[in-house]
């Protein structure tokens, strides 16, 4: 038996296993709209064997995009394109699909990774000639002295952004998504309100931890009110800022408890990426898992772990030892879009394959043991029908050849 491949329920959403594809920015949108690349990218991951695929950080308003190349869900065109994408991937996959809603705050108006690869000599932030826009944040402090200065949000701006998340959530529901993950980490707007490093307000949204949590909790409550209970609502949060003046793990535990009370169905524990001065530790396998383990002592909702979880054995260890309820795989999935299927084989678990790929199933393909040393032969009910005394039974002929 494998703990990683046991079913789990997030809110009203039932998943066949504990593997999630983590949201990963692709910087391939045009005016916030998905492109053919996204169908190829997301469609491939929908056949990865993961229980749920969560699409990349998607802005809830135009000024909340990290870059010109980021996804958005704040217009009818965005909604229509994502509705079409969801419908297409559902035509060949029974997997769950989610989307991460985000607002970059003061870290918006940047050059995308794609732009920086094409022109590595430019700055990280956009210039006026490159189409920079006015950013906003809890305070008027830029990421560093060289970056653009954000506009401190007044009460009307706070209401506007909260409303933008609500409208994007409603669009995500109509588009057919099974899950929303609110991005409250990595130095983006919600995290900027939460951390004392970036929040210098003196009103009801600044100062004490209770006040700094107010924006996040108001926003979550409003999204919860419109997001169906038969779907899942998650929140990605920082466990620690890795900054001497920033949020601590115990601060995170307080927030986690309040998020559960507000109706969040699961939390994801990340860290860092807030501001200059962060003391980032070396990235080692599972280096952030202890944060999820701590949150499991604070809340009863599922907790998801991230952080260089690259092998099935490590993922299995994390879940079987109850350090986390789920694992979110990011770059491992980019490297190997069949990560979940290969994990099942490595752990000796029988999982369904899409019929298009059934010929490479361990029990159907002689070459599997050669391509994946250590993979286990699985006794499966999902066998290919094959005539007796045919080329299927001849090892000298490549099985599955057309």
C-alpha positions as CSV (number, residue, x, y, z in Angstrom):
1,X,0.0,0.0,0.0
2,X,1.1,3.5,-0.8
3,X,0.2,6.5,1.4
4,X,0.9,8.8,-1.5
5,X,-1.8,7.1,-3.6
6,X,-4.5,7.1,-1.0
7,X,-7.6,9.3,-1.9
8,X,-8.1,12.6,-0.2
9,X,-10.9,15.1,0.1
10,X,-10.3,18.9,-0.1
11,X,-13.5,20.6,0.9
12,X,-16.1,19.0,-1.4
13,X,-13.5,17.9,-4.0
14,X,-12.4,14.2,-3.9
15,X,-9.0,13.4,-5.3
16,X,-7.6,9.9,-6.2
17,X,-4.1,10.6,-4.7
18,X,-2.0,13.1,-2.7
19,X,-0.1,14.6,-5.6
20,X,-0.7,18.2,-6.9
21,X,1.0,19.9,-9.8
22,X,2.1,23.2,-8.2
23,X,1.3,26.5,-9.9
24,X,4.2,27.7,-12.1
25,X,4.3,30.9,-14.1
26,X,4.8,30.3,-17.8
27,X,5.0,33.9,-19.0
28,X,3.3,33.0,-22.2
29,X,0.0,34.9,-22.2
30,X,-1.0,37.7,-24.5
31,X,-2.9,40.5,-22.8
32,X,-3.7,38.1,-20.0
33,X,-5.2,35.5,-22.3
34,X,-4.2,31.8,-22.6
35,X,-2.5,30.8,-25.8
36,X,-2.1,27.4,-27.6
37,X,1.0,26.8,-25.5
38,X,-1.1,26.7,-22.4
39,X,-3.3,23.9,-23.8
40,X,-0.2,21.8,-24.7
41,X,1.3,22.6,-21.3
42,X,-1.7,22.1,-19.1
43,X,-3.1,19.3,-21.2
44,X,0.1,17.3,-20.8
45,X,0.1,17.8,-17.0
46,X,-3.5,16.6,-16.9
47,X,-2.2,13.2,-17.9
48,X,0.7,13.2,-15.4
49,X,-1.0,11.0,-12.9
50,X,-1.4,13.9,-10.4
51,X,-4.6,14.2,-8.4
52,X,-5.0,17.8,-9.3
53,X,-3.2,20.2,-11.7
54,X,-3.2,23.9,-10.4
55,X,-2.6,26.4,-13.2
56,X,-0.2,29.3,-12.7
57,X,-0.6,32.5,-10.8
58,X,-3.4,34.4,-12.5
59,X,-4.0,38.1,-11.9
60,X,-7.3,39.4,-10.7
61,X,-6.8,42.8,-12.2
62,X,-4.5,44.2,-14.9
63,X,-2.2,46.0,-12.5
64,X,-1.8,42.8,-10.5
65,X,0.1,41.0,-13.2
66,X,3.7,40.4,-12.5
67,X,4.5,41.1,-16.2
68,X,2.9,41.7,-19.5
69,X,3.2,38.0,-20.2
70,X,1.2,36.8,-17.2
71,X,-2.3,35.2,-17.2
72,X,-5.3,37.2,-16.1
73,X,-8.9,36.4,-15.2
74,X,-10.6,39.8,-15.1
75,X,-12.3,40.0,-18.5
76,X,-14.8,38.2,-20.5
77,X,-12.1,37.2,-23.1
78,X,-10.0,35.7,-20.3
79,X,-13.0,33.7,-19.0
80,X,-14.0,32.5,-22.4
81,X,-10.5,31.3,-23.3
82,X,-10.0,29.5,-19.9
83,X,-13.5,27.9,-20.3
84,X,-12.4,26.5,-23.6
85,X,-9.1,25.2,-22.2
86,X,-10.9,23.5,-19.3
87,X,-13.4,21.9,-21.6
88,X,-10.7,20.6,-23.9
89,X,-8.6,19.0,-21.2
90,X,-11.7,17.4,-19.7
91,X,-12.3,15.7,-23.0
92,X,-9.4,13.4,-22.4
93,X,-8.7,13.6,-18.6
94,X,-10.7,12.9,-15.6
95,X,-8.2,14.7,-13.4
96,X,-9.1,17.8,-11.3
97,X,-8.0,21.2,-12.5
98,X,-7.5,24.3,-10.4
99,X,-6.2,27.8,-10.8
100,X,-4.2,30.1,-8.5
101,X,-5.6,33.6,-8.1
102,X,-3.0,36.3,-7.4
103,X,-2.1,40.0,-7.2
104,X,1.5,41.0,-7.4
105,X,1.1,44.3,-5.6
106,X,4.5,46.2,-5.5
107,X,6.2,43.3,-7.3
108,X,4.1,43.9,-10.5
109,X,5.2,45.7,-13.6
110,X,8.3,43.5,-14.1
111,X,10.0,42.1,-17.1
112,X,9.0,38.5,-17.5
113,X,11.5,35.6,-17.4
114,X,10.9,35.2,-21.1
115,X,11.8,38.9,-21.7
116,X,14.9,38.6,-19.6
117,X,16.1,35.5,-21.4
118,X,15.7,37.3,-24.7
119,X,17.4,40.4,-23.3
120,X,19.5,39.6,-20.2
121,X,21.0,43.1,-20.1
122,X,17.8,44.9,-19.0
123,X,16.6,45.5,-15.5
124,X,14.2,43.2,-13.6
125,X,11.5,45.9,-13.5
126,X,9.8,47.5,-16.5
127,X,10.8,51.0,-17.7
128,X,8.4,53.6,-18.9
129,X,9.4,52.8,-22.5
130,X,8.6,49.2,-21.9
131,X,5.1,49.9,-20.7
132,X,5.5,50.1,-17.0
133,X,2.4,50.8,-14.9
134,X,1.7,52.2,-11.5
135,X,1.8,49.5,-8.9
136,X,0.1,49.4,-5.5
137,X,0.8,47.9,-2.1
138,X,0.0,48.2,1.6
139,X,2.6,51.0,1.9
140,X,4.5,53.2,-0.6
141,X,7.8,51.3,-0.1
142,X,9.3,49.8,-3.3
143,X,11.0,46.4,-3.4
144,X,14.3,48.2,-3.3
145,X,15.4,51.8,-4.0
146,X,15.8,51.1,-7.7
147,X,12.4,49.7,-8.3
148,X,9.3,51.8,-9.0
149,X,7.4,53.2,-6.0
150,X,4.0,51.6,-5.3
151,X,1.0,53.7,-4.4
152,X,-0.2,53.0,-0.8
153,X,-3.7,51.5,-1.0
154,X,-6.5,53.4,0.6
155,X,-9.8,51.9,1.8
156,X,-11.3,52.2,-1.7
157,X,-8.3,50.4,-3.2
158,X,-8.6,47.6,-0.6
159,X,-12.3,47.1,-1.5
160,X,-11.5,47.2,-5.2
161,X,-8.9,44.4,-4.9
162,X,-11.1,42.3,-2.6
163,X,-13.9,42.7,-5.2
164,X,-11.5,41.7,-8.0
165,X,-10.7,38.4,-6.3
166,X,-14.4,37.7,-5.8
167,X,-15.1,38.4,-9.5
168,X,-12.2,36.2,-10.6
169,X,-13.4,33.4,-8.4
170,X,-16.9,33.7,-10.0
171,X,-15.3,33.6,-13.4
172,X,-13.2,30.5,-12.4
173,X,-16.4,28.7,-11.3
174,X,-18.1,29.5,-14.6
175,X,-15.0,28.3,-16.5
176,X,-15.3,24.9,-14.8
177,X,-12.4,24.9,-12.4
178,X,-12.6,22.5,-9.5
179,X,-10.3,24.4,-7.2
180,X,-9.0,27.9,-6.4
181,X,-5.8,28.6,-4.6
182,X,-5.3,32.1,-3.3
183,X,-1.7,33.2,-3.5
184,X,-0.7,34.7,-0.1
185,X,3.0,34.1,-0.3
186,X,6.2,34.9,-2.2
187,X,6.2,38.6,-1.6
188,X,3.0,39.4,-3.6
189,X,0.2,41.7,-2.4
190,X,-1.5,39.6,0.2
191,X,1.9,38.6,1.7
192,X,2.9,42.3,1.6
193,X,0.0,43.0,3.9
194,X,0.9,40.1,6.2
195,X,4.5,40.8,6.7
196,X,5.9,43.6,9.0
197,X,8.8,44.0,6.6
198,X,6.5,45.3,3.8
199,X,3.5,46.6,5.8
200,X,4.1,50.0,7.4
201,X,0.5,51.0,7.8
202,X,-0.9,52.6,11.0
203,X,-4.6,52.0,10.4
204,X,-6.6,48.8,11.0
205,X,-4.6,46.9,8.3
206,X,-1.2,47.5,9.9
207,X,0.8,47.2,13.1
208,X,-0.3,44.1,15.1
209,X,-0.4,40.6,13.5
210,X,-4.2,40.7,13.9
211,X,-4.4,43.9,11.9
212,X,-1.9,42.7,9.2
213,X,-4.0,39.5,8.7
214,X,-7.2,41.5,8.2
215,X,-6.9,42.0,4.4
216,X,-6.2,38.3,3.8
217,X,-9.0,37.1,6.0
218,X,-11.5,39.6,4.6
219,X,-10.6,38.6,1.1
220,X,-10.8,34.9,1.8
221,X,-14.2,35.3,3.5
222,X,-15.6,37.1,0.4
223,X,-14.2,34.5,-2.0
224,X,-15.6,31.7,0.2
225,X,-19.0,33.3,0.0
226,X,-19.2,32.9,-3.8
227,X,-17.0,29.7,-4.3
228,X,-19.1,26.5,-4.3
229,X,-18.8,24.2,-1.3
230,X,-18.5,21.2,-3.6
231,X,-15.2,22.6,-4.9
232,X,-11.9,23.3,-3.1
233,X,-10.6,26.6,-1.8
234,X,-6.9,26.7,-0.8
235,X,-4.4,29.3,0.4
236,X,-0.7,29.4,-0.3
237,X,1.1,31.1,2.6
238,X,4.6,31.8,3.8
239,X,5.8,29.7,6.8
240,X,8.6,32.1,7.4
241,X,10.0,35.1,5.5
242,X,13.6,34.0,6.1
243,X,14.1,37.6,7.1
244,X,15.2,38.8,10.6
245,X,12.3,41.2,10.8
246,X,9.7,39.1,9.0
247,X,7.0,36.6,9.7
248,X,7.8,33.6,11.8
249,X,6.6,30.1,11.8
250,X,4.5,30.8,14.9
251,X,2.9,33.8,13.1
252,X,2.1,31.4,10.3
253,X,0.4,29.0,12.7
254,X,-1.9,31.9,14.0
255,X,-2.8,32.7,10.4
256,X,-3.4,29.1,9.5
257,X,-6.0,28.8,12.3
258,X,-7.8,31.9,11.2
259,X,-7.8,30.7,7.6
260,X,-9.5,27.5,8.6
261,X,-12.1,29.4,10.5
262,X,-12.7,31.6,7.4
263,X,-13.5,28.5,5.4
264,X,-10.3,27.6,3.6
265,X,-10.2,23.8,2.7
266,X,-6.4,23.4,2.6
267,X,-3.2,25.4,3.0
268,X,0.2,25.2,1.2
269,X,3.3,26.0,3.2
270,X,6.0,28.0,1.3
271,X,8.6,30.5,2.4
272,X,10.8,33.4,1.5
273,X,10.9,35.6,-1.7
274,X,9.7,38.7,0.2
275,X,12.3,41.4,0.1
276,X,16.1,42.0,0.0
277,X,17.7,40.8,3.1
278,X,16.0,37.4,3.1
279,X,18.4,34.8,4.4
280,X,17.6,32.0,2.1
281,X,18.9,28.6,3.2
282,X,20.3,26.1,0.8
283,X,17.6,24.2,-1.2
284,X,17.9,20.5,-0.2
285,X,15.3,17.7,-0.8
286,X,12.2,18.4,1.3
287,X,13.8,21.5,2.9
288,X,10.3,23.1,3.6
289,X,8.5,20.0,4.7
290,X,9.0,20.8,8.4
291,X,6.8,23.9,8.0
292,X,3.9,21.7,6.8
293,X,4.5,19.4,9.7
294,X,4.2,22.3,12.2
295,X,1.0,23.5,10.6
296,X,-0.6,20.1,10.9
297,X,-0.4,20.6,14.6
298,X,-2.3,23.8,14.3
299,X,-5.2,23.0,12.0
300,X,-7.4,20.1,11.0
301,X,-7.7,20.9,7.3
302,X,-5.2,19.2,4.9
303,X,-1.7,20.7,4.6
304,X,0.3,20.6,1.4
305,X,4.1,20.5,1.4
306,X,6.5,22.0,-1.2
307,X,10.2,22.4,-1.7
308,X,12.4,20.2,-3.9
309,X,10.2,17.1,-3.5
310,X,11.7,15.5,-6.6
311,X,11.5,11.7,-6.0
312,X,8.6,9.3,-5.4
313,X,10.3,7.9,-2.4
314,X,10.6,11.3,-0.7
315,X,7.0,12.1,-1.5
316,X,5.9,8.8,-0.1
317,X,7.9,9.3,3.1
318,X,6.4,12.8,3.6
319,X,2.8,11.5,3.4
320,X,3.3,8.2,5.1
321,X,5.0,9.9,8.1
322,X,2.1,12.4,8.2
323,X,4.5,15.3,7.8
324,X,2.0,16.6,5.2
325,X,-1.3,15.5,3.7
326,X,-0.2,16.2,0.1
327,X,2.8,17.2,-1.9
328,X,2.9,19.8,-4.6
329,X,5.4,19.1,-7.4
330,X,6.6,22.0,-9.5
331,X,9.9,21.7,-11.5
332,X,9.8,17.9,-11.2
333,X,6.6,18.0,-13.3
334,X,8.2,20.3,-15.8
335,X,11.1,18.0,-16.1
336,X,8.9,14.9,-16.3
337,X,5.2,15.5,-17.2
338,X,4.5,11.8,-16.3
339,X,5.9,12.2,-12.8
340,X,2.7,10.8,-11.1
341,X,2.5,7.8,-13.3
342,X,6.2,7.0,-12.8
343,X,5.8,7.5,-9.1
344,X,2.9,5.0,-9.1
345,X,5.1,2.4,-10.9
346,X,8.1,3.0,-8.5
347,X,5.8,2.5,-5.5
348,X,4.1,-0.6,-7.1
349,X,0.7,1.1,-7.3
350,X,-1.9,0.3,-10.1
351,X,-3.3,3.5,-11.5
352,X,-5.4,4.1,-14.7
353,X,-3.6,5.3,-17.8
354,X,-5.1,7.3,-20.6
355,X,-5.8,4.9,-23.4
356,X,-3.4,6.8,-25.6
357,X,-0.5,5.9,-23.3
358,X,-1.5,2.4,-22.1
359,X,1.2,0.8,-24.3
360,X,3.9,2.3,-22.0
361,X,2.2,1.0,-18.8
362,X,4.7,-1.2,-16.8
363,X,2.7,-4.3,-17.3
364,X,2.2,-3.7,-21.0
365,X,5.7,-2.6,-22.1
366,X,8.7,-4.9,-22.0
367,X,11.0,-1.8,-22.3
368,X,9.7,-0.2,-19.0
369,X,12.2,-1.9,-16.8
370,X,15.0,-0.8,-19.2
371,X,13.8,2.8,-19.3
372,X,13.1,2.9,-15.6
373,X,15.5,0.7,-13.6
374,X,13.9,-0.2,-10.3
375,X,10.3,0.2,-11.6
376,X,8.0,-2.5,-10.4
377,X,5.9,-4.8,-12.5
378,X,2.3,-4.1,-11.7
379,X,-0.5,-6.7,-11.8
380,X,-3.3,-4.6,-13.3
381,X,-6.9,-4.9,-14.4
382,X,-6.2,-2.4,-17.2
383,X,-4.7,-4.7,-19.7
384,X,-4.5,-4.4,-23.4
385,X,-6.5,-6.9,-25.4
386,X,-4.0,-8.8,-27.5
387,X,-4.3,-11.8,-29.8
388,X,-2.5,-15.0,-28.7
389,X,0.7,-16.0,-30.6
390,X,1.2,-12.5,-32.1
391,X,3.9,-10.0,-32.1
392,X,2.7,-8.8,-28.7
393,X,4.4,-11.9,-27.3
394,X,7.7,-11.6,-29.2
395,X,10.3,-9.7,-27.2
396,X,12.3,-8.9,-30.3
397,X,9.5,-6.7,-31.6
398,X,9.0,-3.3,-30.0
399,X,5.6,-3.5,-28.4
400,X,3.2,-0.7,-29.2
401,X,4.8,-0.1,-32.6
402,X,2.3,1.0,-35.2
